[in-house]
Amino acid sequence: MTRICKVLIVENDDDVRDLLGDIFHDEGFRFAMVKTGAEMRDALDEDDYDIVVIDVTQPGHEDGFALAEIARDQGCGAILVTGDHRHLERLQTSGQHYLLKPFRVQRLVEIVDKILVETAAKCVRRKRGDGSFFPARMG
């Protein structure tokens, strides 16, 4: 069964990105995968995503927290993922949905479902980077 929502995975580690892709595929989600924050911004401008799964540790000057803010500004839910427990306090106080590696697949799916419930009542039109809008979801 294919789920209605579409997920964008932002992960620079090929193995972890492929693993997340396998999980979302097996769970029936539509998804796309990118490596960097720049690729994430391009993907958000080009397509309509409901949830963005972001590795906290990113190459370059942007971290996952900054990318999650960009995703939320585009109307997407965000899940931060990290194996570095030094980020735990910041994750706990950020109000963000997050997962610590290693994680259970069921926990990831629970967080996705929670985000979908939180946003289901919102009829938000998401703005593209060029100023145009994606059509509002009808169901």
C-alpha positions in Angstrom: 0.0 0.0 0.0 1.4 3.4 -1.0 0.9 6.1 1.6 -0.4 9.5 0.6 2.5 11.6 2.0 5.8 12.1 0.3 9.1 12.2 2.3 12.4 13.8 1.4 15.5 12.2 3.0 18.5 14.5 3.5 21.5 12.4 4.4 25.1 12.7 3.2 26.2 9.2 4.2 25.3 6.9 1.3 24.7 3.8 3.4 22.4 5.6 5.9 20.6 7.3 3.1 20.0 4.0 1.3 18.9 2.4 4.6 16.3 5.2 5.2 15.2 4.8 1.5 14.7 1.0 2.1 12.7 1.7 5.2 10.4 4.2 3.5 10.0 2.0 0.5 9.1 -1.1 2.6 6.6 1.0 4.6 4.9 2.2 1.4 5.9 5.8 1.4 6.7 7.8 -1.7 10.1 9.4 -1.1 13.2 11.1 -2.7 16.7 11.3 -1.4 19.4 14.0 -1.5 22.8 14.5 0.0 23.1 18.1 1.0 21.1 21.2 2.2 21.5 22.8 -1.2 20.0 19.8 -2.9 17.2 19.8 -0.3 16.3 23.4 -1.1 16.2 22.6 -4.8 14.0 19.5 -4.2 11.6 21.6 -2.0 11.4 24.2 -4.8 10.7 21.5 -7.4 8.3 19.2 -5.7 5.7 19.0 -2.8 6.9 17.1 0.3 5.1 16.5 3.5 8.0 15.5 5.7 11.8 16.0 5.5 14.1 13.6 7.4 17.4 15.4 8.0 20.7 14.2 9.4 21.8 16.7 12.0 25.4 16.6 10.9 25.7 18.1 7.5 28.8 19.1 5.4 29.4 22.8 5.1 28.1 25.6 7.3 24.5 24.5 7.7 23.5 21.9 10.3 20.3 19.9 10.4 18.6 22.4 12.7 19.0 25.1 10.1 17.7 22.8 7.4 14.7 21.8 9.5 13.8 25.5 9.8 13.9 25.8 6.0 11.7 22.7 5.7 9.2 24.1 8.2 9.2 27.5 6.4 8.1 25.5 3.3 5.3 23.9 5.2 6.9 20.5 5.7 7.2 18.5 8.9 10.8 17.7 9.9 12.5 14.8 11.7 16.1 15.3 12.8 18.2 12.1 12.9 21.7 11.8 14.6 24.0 9.2 16.0 25.9 11.9 17.9 24.5 12.0 21.4 26.2 15.3 22.0 23.2 16.9 20.2 20.7 15.3 22.6 20.2 18.3 24.8 19.7 20.7 21.9 17.3 18.2 20.3 15.3 17.9 23.5 15.0 21.6 23.9 14.4 22.4 20.2 10.8 21.2 20.0 11.8 19.2 17.0 10.8 15.6 16.2 14.0 13.6 16.4 15.5 10.1 16.4 18.8 8.9 17.8 20.7 6.2 15.8 20.3 3.4 16.0 16.5 3.6 16.0 13.6 1.2 15.6 11.8 1.4 12.3 8.5 1.4 14.1 9.5 4.5 16.0 10.3 6.3 12.8 6.9 5.4 11.4 5.2 6.6 14.6 6.9 10.0 14.3 5.9 10.3 10.7 2.3 9.4 11.5 2.3 11.9 14.4 3.5 14.7 12.1 0.8 13.8 9.6 -1.9 14.0 12.3 -0.5 17.4 13.5 -0.5 18.9 10.1 -3.7 17.2 8.7 -6.0 20.0 10.0 -3.8 22.7 8.4 -4.7 23.6 4.9 -1.4 25.3 4.2 -0.3 26.4 0.8 3.4 25.8 0.5 5.5 28.5 -1.1 8.1 27.6 -3.6 11.5 29.3 -3.7 10.5 31.3 -6.7 7.5 32.8 -5.0 4.8 30.6 -6.6 2.7 28.2 -4.6 2.1 24.5 -4.6 -1.6 23.7 -4.8 -3.2 23.0 -1.4 -3.7 19.4 -0.6 -7.3 18.2 -0.8 -6.9 14.8 0.9 
